[in-house]
Amino acid sequence: MSRSPFRKILPWFIWLAVFFTTWLAIVITGDHWHTIRENWGIAVAMAIGSYAAGSTPMGGGTVGFPVLVLLFKQSAMLGRDFSFAVQSIGMTSASIFIICRRQPVEWPMVRWAMLGSLIGTPIGIFYIAPLVPPLIVKLLFAIIWCSFGVLHLYRLRELAKHEGLAPGAHKFDRNAGLLIGLIAGATVASITGVGIDMVIYAVLVLLCQADLKIAIPSSVIIMAFTSLVGIATKNLFGGVQPGVFENWLAAAPVVALGAPLGAFIVDKVGRAPTLIVVSILCIGQFVWTITDEWARLGLMGLTAALAGVLAFNLAFEWLHRKGNRLARRK
């Protein structure tokens, strides 16, 4: 009986063995030890980012993007490609861990979202992301994450009380999942490298009134899948931004363990404290972005950014009210 928990997560240990063997082979054969030393900063940052990736609906790029773009002054395109690359390891690792532990997942919606993302993400990478200026990429990232931070700070107590799924929630599985994958994959994810996880999370907790223990693992899995689609598309057809590989090499071993650790710890201590801290960080990065780009944004840019945050939260409120009406009907 004592070996049962280990046996349950054995596939995750096999995945870790394969990953670390491959990573070590790349480092040794390419003599990349100096690359890891030069990029130690992103590895430290992703220790926090990977915990957030496994324990919240906000991917590891939530930390990786602003660190690279705002702190290290790298391009927004590098931040996006790095998010895809690092989440393809960290959130995949967390997803395998979640599946091995048989944590509840809203699989019907997630499967349809995967199909939508498989189509939408490459379309966005080819035809939408190249048209978006770097400043807009930074602003879009800041606005979306700030919006989710605001949502959690005033709705978290209510969201934490949800149990299971609202009656009738499964009728949204196919249409909502497919639309989330197509639209969020083609827009938010293809432009910033993250975000589809938070869209499906918002639909689950606000419209379907899903338990956080269902919504967050579901969001982790769809973001892992979208990251794999995104980085595969970039590598096969467009090529990733210079510098992505070096940062990935330093951060990948950290996130391979950090994201599953986040999924495990938060399942034991509760999700509310972590969500509050990450929400404050999301609002903080919005302030940081506005301050960093004030010379180009000015008062008009600030007003537009705040209007964007308001628009997202109005959309969240619409989902919330529709979810309440549907629950009362049942």
C-alpha positions as CSV (number, residue, x, y, z in Angstrom):
1,M,0.0,0.0,0.0
2,S,2.9,2.4,0.8
3,R,4.1,2.1,-2.8
4,S,0.7,3.0,-4.3
5,P,1.2,6.9,-4.4
6,F,4.6,6.4,-6.1
7,R,3.1,4.0,-8.6
8,K,0.4,6.4,-9.4
9,I,2.8,9.2,-10.4
10,L,5.4,6.8,-12.0
11,P,4.7,8.2,-15.5
12,W,5.6,11.7,-14.3
13,F,8.9,10.4,-13.0
14,I,9.6,8.7,-16.3
15,W,8.8,12.1,-18.1
16,L,11.3,13.9,-15.7
17,A,14.0,11.3,-16.4
18,V,13.5,11.7,-20.2
19,F,13.5,15.4,-20.0
20,F,16.5,15.8,-17.7
21,T,18.5,13.3,-19.7
22,T,17.7,15.2,-22.9
23,W,18.4,18.6,-21.4
24,L,21.8,17.4,-19.9
25,A,22.8,15.9,-23.3
26,I,22.1,19.3,-25.0
27,V,24.1,21.1,-22.4
28,I,27.1,18.8,-22.5
29,T,27.3,18.2,-26.2
30,G,26.9,21.9,-26.9
31,D,29.1,23.0,-24.0
32,H,26.3,25.3,-22.8
33,W,27.3,25.7,-19.2
34,H,28.3,29.3,-19.8
35,T,24.9,29.9,-21.4
36,I,23.2,28.8,-18.2
37,R,25.4,31.0,-16.1
38,E,24.7,34.0,-18.2
39,N,21.0,33.5,-18.0
40,W,20.6,32.6,-14.3
41,G,18.3,35.6,-13.8
42,I,15.4,34.1,-15.8
43,A,15.9,30.8,-14.0
44,V,15.4,32.5,-10.7
45,A,12.4,34.4,-11.9
46,M,10.8,31.2,-13.3
47,A,11.1,29.5,-9.9
48,I,8.3,31.8,-9.0
49,G,6.6,31.7,-12.4
50,S,6.5,27.9,-12.5
51,Y,4.8,27.8,-9.1
52,A,2.2,30.2,-10.4
53,A,1.8,28.1,-13.6
54,G,1.0,24.9,-11.7
55,S,-1.2,26.5,-9.0
56,T,-3.2,29.2,-10.7
57,P,-4.9,29.8,-14.1
58,M,-2.0,32.2,-15.0
59,G,0.8,30.5,-17.0
60,G,4.5,30.7,-16.3
61,G,4.6,33.5,-18.9
62,T,2.8,35.7,-16.4
63,V,6.3,36.1,-14.7
64,G,8.5,35.2,-17.6
65,F,7.1,37.8,-20.1
66,P,7.4,40.9,-17.8
67,V,10.8,39.8,-16.5
68,L,12.3,39.5,-20.0
69,V,10.5,42.5,-21.5
70,L,10.3,45.0,-18.6
71,L,13.3,44.0,-16.4
72,F,15.8,42.7,-18.9
73,K,14.6,45.1,-21.7
74,Q,14.1,42.3,-24.3
75,S,11.6,42.5,-27.1
76,A,7.9,41.6,-26.6
77,M,8.3,39.0,-29.4
78,L,11.0,37.3,-27.4
79,G,8.8,37.3,-24.3
80,R,6.0,35.6,-26.3
81,D,8.2,32.9,-27.8
82,F,9.9,32.3,-24.5
83,S,6.5,31.9,-22.9
84,F,5.6,29.2,-25.4
85,A,8.9,27.5,-25.0
86,V,9.1,27.4,-21.2
87,Q,5.5,26.5,-20.7
88,S,5.9,23.6,-23.1
89,I,8.1,22.1,-20.4
90,G,6.7,23.5,-17.2
91,M,3.0,23.2,-17.9
92,T,3.3,19.9,-19.7
93,S,5.1,18.6,-16.6
94,A,2.3,20.0,-14.4
95,S,-0.3,18.5,-16.7
96,I,1.3,15.0,-16.5
97,F,1.4,15.3,-12.8
98,I,-2.3,16.4,-12.6
99,I,-3.4,13.5,-14.8
100,C,-1.4,11.0,-12.8
101,R,-2.9,12.2,-9.6
102,R,-6.4,12.0,-11.2
103,Q,-7.3,15.5,-10.2
104,P,-10.7,16.5,-11.6
105,V,-10.6,18.2,-15.0
106,E,-13.4,19.4,-17.2
107,W,-12.3,17.2,-20.0
108,P,-15.3,17.6,-22.4
109,M,-14.6,21.4,-22.6
110,V,-10.8,21.0,-22.6
111,R,-10.9,18.5,-25.5
112,W,-12.9,20.9,-27.7
113,A,-10.7,23.8,-26.7
114,M,-7.6,21.7,-27.7
115,L,-9.2,21.2,-31.2
116,G,-9.9,24.9,-31.4
117,S,-6.4,25.8,-30.3
118,L,-4.8,23.4,-32.8
119,I,-6.5,25.4,-35.5
120,G,-6.6,28.9,-34.0
121,T,-3.0,29.2,-32.6
122,P,-1.2,28.6,-35.9
123,I,-3.6,31.0,-37.7
124,G,-2.9,33.7,-35.2
125,I,0.9,33.1,-35.4
126,F,0.9,33.3,-39.2
127,Y,-1.7,36.1,-39.8
128,I,-2.4,38.1,-36.7
129,A,0.6,38.3,-34.4
130,P,2.9,39.7,-37.2
131,L,0.5,42.7,-37.6
132,V,0.6,43.7,-33.9
133,P,3.2,46.3,-32.9
134,P,5.5,45.5,-30.0
135,L,4.0,48.2,-27.8
136,I,0.5,46.8,-28.3
137,V,1.8,43.3,-27.4
138,K,3.1,44.7,-24.1
139,L,-0.1,46.6,-23.4
140,L,-2.4,43.7,-24.3
141,F,-0.4,41.4,-21.9
142,A,-0.6,44.1,-19.1
143,I,-4.3,44.7,-19.6
144,I,-5.4,41.1,-19.6
145,W,-3.4,40.1,-16.6
146,C,-4.5,43.2,-14.7
147,S,-8.1,42.4,-15.5
148,F,-7.7,38.9,-14.0
149,G,-6.0,40.3,-11.0
150,V,-8.9,42.7,-10.4
151,L,-11.4,39.9,-10.9
152,H,-9.8,37.8,-8.2
153,L,-9.4,40.5,-5.7
154,Y,-13.2,41.2,-5.6
155,R,-14.7,37.8,-6.6
156,L,-12.3,35.3,-5.1
157,R,-14.3,34.7,-1.9
158,E,-17.3,33.8,-4.0
159,L,-15.4,31.7,-6.5
160,A,-13.7,29.7,-3.8
161,K,-17.2,28.6,-2.5
162,H,-18.1,26.8,-5.8
163,E,-18.3,23.0,-5.6
164,G,-18.3,20.7,-8.6
165,L,-20.1,22.3,-11.6
166,A,-23.4,24.1,-11.9
167,P,-26.3,22.0,-13.1
168,G,-26.5,22.1,-16.9
169,A,-22.9,23.3,-17.3
170,H,-22.0,20.5,-19.7
171,K,-24.2,21.9,-22.4
172,F,-21.5,24.6,-23.0
173,D,-18.7,22.0,-23.4
174,R,-18.5,21.8,-27.2
175,N,-19.4,25.3,-28.4
176,A,-17.6,27.1,-25.5
177,G,-14.5,24.9,-25.7
178,L,-14.2,25.2,-29.5
179,L,-14.7,29.0,-29.5
180,I,-12.2,29.4,-26.7
181,G,-9.6,27.4,-28.5
182,L,-10.2,29.2,-31.8
183,I,-10.5,32.8,-30.7
184,A,-8.2,32.8,-27.7
185,G,-5.6,30.7,-29.5
186,A,-5.7,33.0,-32.6
187,T,-5.6,36.3,-30.6
188,V,-4.4,36.3,-27.0
189,A,-2.1,33.2,-27.1
190,S,-0.6,33.8,-30.5
191,I,0.2,37.4,-29.6
192,T,1.4,37.1,-26.0
193,G,2.3,33.4,-25.6
194,V,-0.2,33.0,-22.8
195,G,-3.9,33.7,-21.9
196,I,-6.0,30.9,-23.3
197,D,-5.7,29.2,-19.9
198,M,-7.3,32.3,-18.2
199,V,-10.1,32.5,-20.8
200,I,-11.2,28.9,-20.2
201,Y,-10.8,29.4,-16.5
202,A,-13.1,32.5,-16.6
203,V,-15.8,30.6,-18.5
204,L,-15.6,27.7,-16.1
205,V,-15.7,29.7,-12.8
206,L,-18.1,32.5,-14.0
207,L,-20.4,30.8,-16.5
208,C,-20.3,27.2,-15.3
209,Q,-19.6,28.0,-11.6
210,A,-16.9,25.4,-11.5
211,D,-14.9,24.5,-8.4
212,L,-11.4,26.0,-8.5
213,K,-10.1,22.5,-8.1
214,I,-11.6,21.7,-11.5
215,A,-11.1,25.0,-13.3
216,I,-7.4,25.5,-12.5
217,P,-6.1,22.0,-13.6
218,S,-8.3,22.4,-16.7
219,S,-6.6,25.7,-17.5
220,V,-3.1,24.3,-16.9
221,I,-3.8,21.5,-19.4
222,I,-5.1,23.7,-22.2
223,M,-2.2,26.1,-21.8
224,A,0.3,23.2,-21.9
225,F,-1.3,22.0,-25.1
226,T,-1.4,25.5,-26.7
227,S,2.3,26.1,-25.7
228,L,3.3,22.9,-27.5
229,V,1.3,23.9,-30.6
230,G,2.8,27.4,-30.5
231,I,6.4,26.5,-30.1
232,A,6.1,23.7,-32.7
233,T,4.5,26.1,-35.2
234,K,7.2,28.7,-34.5
235,N,10.1,26.2,-34.9
236,L,8.7,24.4,-38.0
237,F,7.6,27.5,-40.0
238,G,8.7,30.8,-38.6
239,G,11.6,30.3,-36.3
240,V,11.7,31.6,-32.7
241,Q,13.2,34.9,-31.7
242,P,17.0,35.0,-31.0
243,G,17.6,34.5,-27.3
244,V,14.7,32.1,-26.7
245,F,16.9,29.0,-26.7
246,E,19.4,30.5,-24.2
247,N,16.8,31.6,-21.8
248,W,14.9,28.3,-22.2
249,L,18.0,26.3,-21.5
250,A,18.5,28.1,-18.2
251,A,14.8,28.0,-17.1
252,A,13.6,24.6,-18.3
253,P,14.9,22.4,-15.5
254,V,13.5,24.8,-13.0
255,V,10.0,24.8,-14.4
256,A,10.0,21.1,-15.0
257,L,9.9,20.7,-11.2
258,G,8.4,24.0,-10.1
259,A,5.0,23.8,-12.0
260,P,4.1,20.3,-10.6
261,L,5.3,21.4,-7.2
262,G,2.9,24.3,-7.4
263,A,0.0,22.0,-8.4
264,F,0.9,19.7,-5.4
265,I,1.4,22.4,-2.7
266,V,-1.7,24.4,-3.6
267,D,-3.8,21.3,-3.5
268,K,-2.8,20.9,0.2
269,V,-2.8,24.5,1.4
270,G,-5.6,25.9,-0.6
271,R,-5.7,28.1,-3.7
272,A,-7.0,31.4,-2.3
273,P,-3.7,32.8,-0.8
274,T,-1.7,32.0,-3.9
275,L,-4.4,33.6,-6.1
276,I,-4.4,36.8,-4.1
277,V,-0.6,37.1,-4.3
278,V,-0.5,36.4,-8.0
279,S,-3.4,38.8,-8.6
280,I,-1.5,41.6,-6.8
281,L,1.6,40.8,-9.0
282,C,-0.7,41.0,-12.1
283,I,-1.8,44.5,-11.2
284,G,1.7,45.4,-10.3
285,Q,3.0,44.5,-13.7
286,F,0.3,46.7,-15.3
287,V,1.6,49.7,-13.3
288,W,5.1,48.7,-14.2
289,T,4.3,48.6,-17.9
290,I,2.5,51.9,-17.9
291,T,5.4,53.5,-16.0
292,D,8.0,52.0,-18.3
293,E,6.2,53.1,-21.5
294,W,4.9,56.5,-20.2
295,A,6.9,58.5,-22.7
296,R,5.1,56.8,-25.6
297,L,1.7,56.3,-23.9
298,G,1.0,59.5,-22.0
299,L,-2.4,60.2,-20.5
300,M,-4.2,59.0,-23.6
301,G,-2.4,55.7,-23.5
302,L,-3.2,55.3,-19.8
303,T,-6.8,56.1,-20.4
304,A,-7.0,53.5,-23.2
305,A,-5.3,50.8,-21.0
306,L,-7.7,51.5,-18.1
307,A,-10.6,51.3,-20.5
308,G,-9.3,47.9,-21.6
309,V,-9.2,46.6,-18.0
310,L,-12.7,47.9,-17.5
311,A,-13.9,46.2,-20.7
312,F,-12.5,42.8,-19.7
313,N,-14.1,43.1,-16.3
314,L,-17.5,44.0,-17.8
315,A,-17.2,40.9,-19.9
316,F,-16.4,38.9,-16.7
317,E,-19.5,40.4,-15.0
318,W,-21.7,39.4,-18.0
319,L,-20.4,35.8,-17.7
320,H,-21.0,35.9,-13.9
321,R,-24.6,37.1,-14.2
322,K,-25.4,34.7,-17.0
323,G,-24.0,31.9,-14.9
324,N,-26.1,33.0,-11.9
325,R,-29.2,33.1,-14.0
326,L,-28.6,29.6,-15.4
327,A,-27.9,28.2,-11.9
328,R,-31.2,29.7,-10.6
329,R,-33.1,28.3,-13.5
330,K,-31.9,24.8,-12.6
